[in-house]
Amino acid sequence: MDTSVNLAGVTLKNPVMVASGTFGSGQEYSEFVDLNQLGAVVTKGVANVPWPGNPTPRITEVRSGMLNAIGLQNPGIDVFTRRDLPFLEAFDTRVIVNVCGKTTEDYLEVVERLGDEKRVDMLEINISCPNVKEGGIAFGQDPKAVEEITREVKKKAKQPVIMKLSPNVTDITVMAKAAEAGGADVLSLINTLTGMKIDINRQTFALANKTGGMSGPAVHPIAVRMVYQVAQSVKLPIIGMGGIETAEDAIEMILAGATAVSVGTANFYNPTATEEIVVGIEDYMRRMKIESVSDMVGIVH
């Protein structure tokens, strides 16, 4: 069986990776998970300068999922290149760096800094960040902004570019087409859905930020629907994510049109979820007599 997949010329040994922000930069999980077994490690978002994140509390459980308002806290590109990238040198897996920013210039600074880092195989651009120059609306909620930032990143990037789409839009296919028009190599979706929880005993918001990004099993059917819609509307490979906790969930995404999948929230309550999913996909291929993962991609219409 051939479990390898190709994303814009980058070959992954299998289609299973981790969702940005749920796995640190790999080191944090390395005593629980053999990183060599993963198709790719996707790092936590990296900005041009350190970000402190939002005030606490910033995580709360909800039915079949969680809300987070971490605020993309990260130590910045200097610490990342000095500390995290060298650690990943020891592992035989692809490295995808998630990039965040508050202006287009912020993104480009990180993209340029990573251009000569041989350990970086791909870049994932988080366009769910608020655009401070445009009144705080997320880059990913305006198709013009999606196309423009994609085009600017592509001008500077030396690695293939993955645009990570926000589900907090009326029609995600419009955003996918905008990213494709801007020159994206790959799309990843979905990012978290905006939600809110109120503590009825304290009569206050459960999160200091009031709203947070919802993830976990509850969002999976929405994510599958969006992956399917995007797969029908663009020609780019897709990394599907959103509520994947089992091999069945991952296979569902692949059948809907995803070339690869990312596991996020499940890492928090089952650190070995990714390894179990890799084995589960292989078992499914054996049972269904499927020779290659690529033969499974998008076969449900």
N, C-alpha and C positions, 0 to 999 in steps of 0.2 A: 504494500500500500504506500502511496505517496501522500504524505500529510503536508508537504511544503506548499506554500502559497507565494504569489508574486505581487508585490505592491510597488508599482511604478519602477520596476527594475530591481527592487530590493527583495531578495528571497528570504522568507522566514521558514524555519524548519517545521513549524506547525502554525495554525491560524490563531493561537491563543496568546493574548497579551493582557496587560493590566491597565486599568483606566487611570488616567492622571489624577493625582491627589489622593489615591487610595493605597499607595504602595511606597510612599516616600520616593527615594531614588534607587531603590533596590536593596540598599544596605540594611534598612530597617526590617526587612522581611527575610533576609538571607539565611537566618538560622532556622526558619520554618519552611522555606520553599527553596528547592534547587533551581536557581535562576537559569541554569543550563537547559532545563526542561521546557522553558517558555519560548514562544516564538519571538517575543520582544518584551523589553521592559520599557514602559512609558513613565517618564519622570514626573514628579510634581511640577507645577508651573514655575517657570524661571523668569524673573523680571530683570531689567537693567540695574535696578537698585533694590536693596532689601525692602520688603513690604511687611509691616507689623500685623496685618490682618485686622479683623473686626474685634470689638470688645466681646467678652464672654457674658452669658453662656452663648455658645455658637454651634452646638449640636444637640439635637433632641430626637428621640425615637418617635415614630408614628406607625400606624398599622402597616405591616408588611414593608417597612422601609425606614428612612430617616430623613431629617432635614439638616442641612449644614449651612452655616454662614461664616465659614472660616475666613473668607476674604482673600484667598490666595496668598496667605502668609508664606513667605519664602526668604531665604538669606541673600538672594541676589546672584547675579552671574559670576561675580568674582569667587565667592565661596563655592559655588557649584562646580566651576571648572577646576578649582584647586583641590576640592575634597571628594566630590561625588563621581566625577568622570573617571579619575584614576582607579577608584574602587571597582568600577565596572569593567576595567581592562581584563580582569581575571576570568571573565565569563564568556562562554560561547553562545551569546544571544544578541539579537539586534537591540540597539538603543535608540529610542525615539524621545526627543526632548520636547516637552510642552512649553510653549512660549506665551507669556502674558504681558500686557501693557496697558497704559492709560491713554496713550497717543500712538499714532502710527510710528512716530520717531522712536518711541520706547521699544516697540517690537523690532524695528529694523536694527537698532543697536545690538540687541541680543542675537538676532539672526546673523549679523555680520561677525560678531564675536565667536559664534559657533562654526563659522564657515570652514575654518582650518582644523577643527577638532576631528581627528580621524575616528574617534570612538563614537561619534554621532552619525547614525545612519539616516535618520529622517527627522523632520521638524513637524510638530503638531501645533498649529496656531489656534489659541483659545480666543475666539471672537465673541465670547459671552461677557467679556470685560466691558465696563462702561467707558465710553469715549468722552473724556473730560472736555475735549474741544467742541463737542456737539451737544452739550447740555446733559451729558450723562447717559444718553441712550446707548445700549450695547451695540458694538460694531455689528454683531450678528443679527440685529433686528431691522436693519436697513439694507436692502439689496444693493444700493449704490455703494454703501460703505463696505459691504462684503466684497464686491468686485474690486473696489479701489485698493483695499488693504491687501487682498490676495495678489493683485498685480504688483504692488510695491514690494511685498515680501519676495515674490518670485524674481524680481530684478536683482535682489541681493543674495538670495539663498543659493548655497552650493549643494545642498542636499534636497531630495524630493520634499515637497510641501504638502502636508495634510491640513485641511481646513476643518476645524471642529465646529459643527453646526449647533446652534441653540434651538431647542424645541419650542421656545416661548415666542412663537410667531404664528400668523394666520395660516400660511402655506409654506411648509419647509421646502417644497420643490422650487419655489422662487429663489430661495437662498442658495440651494444647491446649484441651480443654473447660473446664478451670479458668481459663485465661487469657480465654477467650470469656465465661465467667460473670462474670469481674471487669471486663469492659467493654473488652477490647483491641480496637483497630481493625484491626490486621494482625498476622500471625504471621511470624516468620522462623525458618528451621531448615534445616540443623542446625548447632549449635555443634560444637566439636571433641569427639572421643571420647577418653576417658582411656586412655593407653597407657604403656608402659615399654620402655626399651632398656638392655641391660647391655653394657658394653665388656668382652669376654672376655679381652683382653690385659692390661688394667689391673685386671680383676676388680672393677669398681665400676660404679655407675650412670652412664649417659651424661649424665644431667641432674642438676644439684645438688639439684633438687627431688624426685628419684627418678621421679616420674610427670610426664607432660605431656599436652597436648592434641594428638591426632593429626588431621592434615588432609592434603589432597592426593588424587590420583586413586584411591588405594586405598579411600577411604571413600565414593566416589560411589554405588555400588549401594545402600549402606545409606541414604544420604541420599535417594535417589530413592524407596526403599520407604517411608521415614518421611513424605516429602512426600505421597505417594499416600495413605497411611493417614490423615493429618491432613486432607487435602482431602475425604476421604469422611466425616469425623466432625464437622467444623465448617463454618460458613458464611462464615468470614472469608477475605479474600485472603491469599495466602501468598507470601513471598519465599523461594525455594528456593536452598540453597547446600550445598556439600560436594563437593569434588573436581572442580569445573567448570573445564576447561581449553580446551575447544573449543566451537564453535557446536553441534555434535551433543550434547554434554553438556547445554548450556543448553536446547536444544529438548526433550530428554528430560525435564528437570525441568518444563517448561511443559506438555507433554503429560500429565504425571502429576498436574498440578493447580496448579502455581505460576504466579502472575500475573506475577512478576518473578523475576530471578535475581541472585545475588551471586557474584563471582569473587574468590577469596582467595589460596590458596597459589600459583596459577599466576602471579600478579603478580611473585613473587620470581624466577622463572626465565624469564618472558616478559612484560616490562613492557607490551607492546602487546596482550596477550591480550584485554583487554576490547574494544578497537577491532575486533579480528579477529572476535570473537563477534558484535558488532553487525552487521558486514557479512555474516557467515555466516547469521545469522537472516534477514536481508533476502533473501539468495540462496535460502534454503530456501522462503521465502514465495512468491518468484517462481516457483520450480520446481514447487511444489505448488499454485500458483494460490490462495493464501490471501490474502484482502484485509486482514485485521486480526489482530494478535497475539492479541487477546481471543478470536478464533474458535478458537485452538489450545489454550486453557487447559483442561486436564482432559478432553480428548476421548478419552483411553484409559481404559477402565473395566475 
